[in-house]
């Protein structure tokens, strides 16, 4: 990936018509959109949960995730996921 | 209900809006997709409608409470997507109440409408009730389309409605059902979409169920029309990149392999018809030997897991050759059961769209019949039979 879709100062938000929610029947977080659904794995679910709840910069999201995950350095993982989500049209800048 | 890929909903693996609710081949067996056909009432008379021919005989629509109970049961079983369809769902006076109840239960709510009867105030009410998505199907018979393009009142109404949809922060999702009579106008259709500032456009070729099957000879597009339409659609796709997303659905009669209909029978898709009959797909009522379980008589769980209808074509044991030993059976499940029945007389046969099917010649003959019909002088051509209660009663009395 030559260029990142987001940088530390951008505020990612869910694309229009997308909704994040916990699905008890699936036992996972999902992203719902017109006539479709994506099941999210653990990490993706945590990141999108934060994005759907808080309007804050990528740097702030990373800091918060770092605390939640016992100080692990998630920076590369977060950016990798954000690129993927952006390319899938789930996120907007 | 259009005659297009609205059966589609989950089996839009062809690359339409939302293909990731169950990938083709997944054995899920959870009713993730609930299609609520709220009513067969409709102000339109589209000759390509996928509603059953005898819809006028269906009485006793479910009440508001009965619908909400169905929503609750399906939601508890894992349903996330709800399609509110018909007929024209806007004719249900309790539509706002149903939307609110469904949204409160956690459904992603999709309204599938012609837009006839919709105005700015209603769109605002739907938004307030929590509606997630509106898909507007354009009638797009060539006459309608000409009127629209010519700037009639209907066109002004569409513009206003489109503005209202946008003003309420919905993406503008338009669906055009194409057929021989309008497919040469794809460029005009797409220009109209640009004018309406559509975000998503689906160009879906008519699929032959219900009324569309009855009118097949008059609706079947020609190969050269399709080639031209596809080229036009691709040109617009390039030009509109990043602005308007265009989905072009290839008609299955011109394919070599069948569609993975419903992502597999009784796998993720549940239709409830206006009177409460539960179906594995909205066209399945016509199949012989169906027990037609009704939500008024038993729970959605009993119907989904226990009924003969929903178990009939699950898995692969029901298959006949060439499907049974085919290495592609997990990809397309042998295609569409209703199409197999309508064309070959046996719902367990391979969908004749498949070139491996011994009945594939029936598809070729249907295309030939369309060509022969189109070649007749206009005065000798069969008129389109329009979907209305009068025609429904006459045809089903035969």
Interface residues (C-beta under 8 A of the other chain):
Chain A: X16 X17 X19 X21 X23 X25 X26 X30 X32 X33 X34 X35 X36 X37 X38
Chain B: X9 X10 X12 X16 X17 X18 X19 X20 X21 X30 X32 X76 X77 X78 X80 X81 X83 X106 X108 X110 X132 X133 X135 X169 X170 X171 X173 X200
